[in-house]
Amino acid sequence: MSDSIALPNTMHPVIVAGGGPVGICTALELAHNGVRSVVLEKRRHGECFDARTNLTNLRSMEHFRRWGISEALRANDPVGDDFVRSITYVTSLDGHVVADLTEIFVFDENLPFASDRAEFAPNAGIEKTVQDAAVANPLIDIRFGCEVLGFEHDESGVSVRYRDDSGEHEEQAQYLVGADGSRSEIRHELGVRMEGVPDLVQASIWYIHAPGLKDRMTVGRSSFFFFINEHRDNMMLIAQDSDDRYMFGMLPVGDGLDPDSWEDARAALIRNIGFDIDVTPIQGGRVRIHSLLSPTFREGRVFLAGDAAHLISPMGGFGMNLGIGDAADLGWKLAAAIDGWGGDALLDSYGHERSAVIRWIQEACVGNTNRNAASFTTEGLSADTPEGAALRLEVGTVIATSKVEEFKSFGAQLGTHYHGSPVVRSDGSVPPELDQGTYVPCASPGCRAPHVWLDETTSLYDRFGVGFTLLVTAGSDPETEAFEAAARERGIPLTVLVPERPDLLDLYGATFVLIRPDQHIAWRGDVLPDDVGDVLDVVRGVGNLDGVASEAVV
């Protein structure tokens, strides 16, 4: 940290280093709360990373809905209706289906307990969606072709150096967010070293062009194949668009194969799909899979988010989605501090809350990784015989049973919570035990607010305000003046919502529920407390935190 930085009287509220989905979503959350930001992205406008994320899960799509971009993502999905959104285990593309998990994916109808639907769209569609949203938002100054060179920070602000085509520049901000990926220069310059399990497995991942491949899929056109056969290559194949581009890879890569060798990769592809075909590599090679977590998400006025703060096995689809959760948690808290009503403890709570959630999901994804395709392989699985068919039925049942919690991970998506956070006012209740596959709605403080649909198209969440929402679950003429007055006095944006739905009282277990901007519950009670101001001071990070847990307990 520099001893002193000469900062101007006016500066940017936030600079975000990194304009991938996590960096831009941090800017979108800031903008949603009325705060400007500058996003510095090394790539050019329209460029995206290939062969990355393929699923924006339920929880991330709830945030996309808040930011007004969920339908844009669906429109930008490059994979058309010629593929079925599913995960399918096959012996080969011209062989046999061992397990098809279509029934566990819900992409075309609303679930009662979520405000939006998951979207199985490749990274190209995700990046186009968030880039377009950032360019169109007047509160976001996104600068492409900008490489961050370094920064200095002290108690007064942050000075960021970067380079573009015109030369080197320097900008000042109140806060800096490092969302610059797994090799984060921001994290490196802070001297932060992630902890956990490095080199969990090695993979070989490739982005390819294979004209006519989908026309030869006699097992059906699934958007996501796992190959389970005598080769034991742990191979997967995922459609990236409807124009013959695919991601394929081996995770983990088998002994005797060079992860960087296209010749080895092509041979594995051909022997698994079951026939020869013209295929061109676009990019690919060795990918090291880590399960790592930063010991801190904050150093003064500098914050880490996404892959800069944590790395996770992709088996479970949580990599980008955890970063979206970071953006939703951090963005409103930075906005609160910038607007003057959020305290320093609120900023500290970002790391407390996110690290515990991420640690639990990392452990679940390590388990998912160990249950790879090869682990289900049995001799004779590919045989065109009655015995082979019986074996496929048996193994398919085992796969569906053991992998459903990974692919239908409602518990990990919606059930993780911030119970024990220093900015959550406990009522003594305890959330249900976490389960990767099963989600149990719970209104214990720290949990995501239980969801209902108010009509066919209107979510309860659509009625939440920008800032905090005081949800009144019973009574048509509640006396909430004390709460509103205390919020006004502190500058806290507060919306009072009285849906007059009799089912909400049982669902939430209290008459009054204070819901944060990120849709998590901060406090609840059957009557307004005598110390309304004290409650608000705790949840905005300036109250008496003595006796409150210093780290979220998951």
Summary of the structure (lengths in Angstrom):
residues: 554
radius of gyration: 24.3
end to end distance: 32.7
largest distance: 79.0
contacts: 1972
relative contact order: 0.13
helix: 32%
strand: 24%
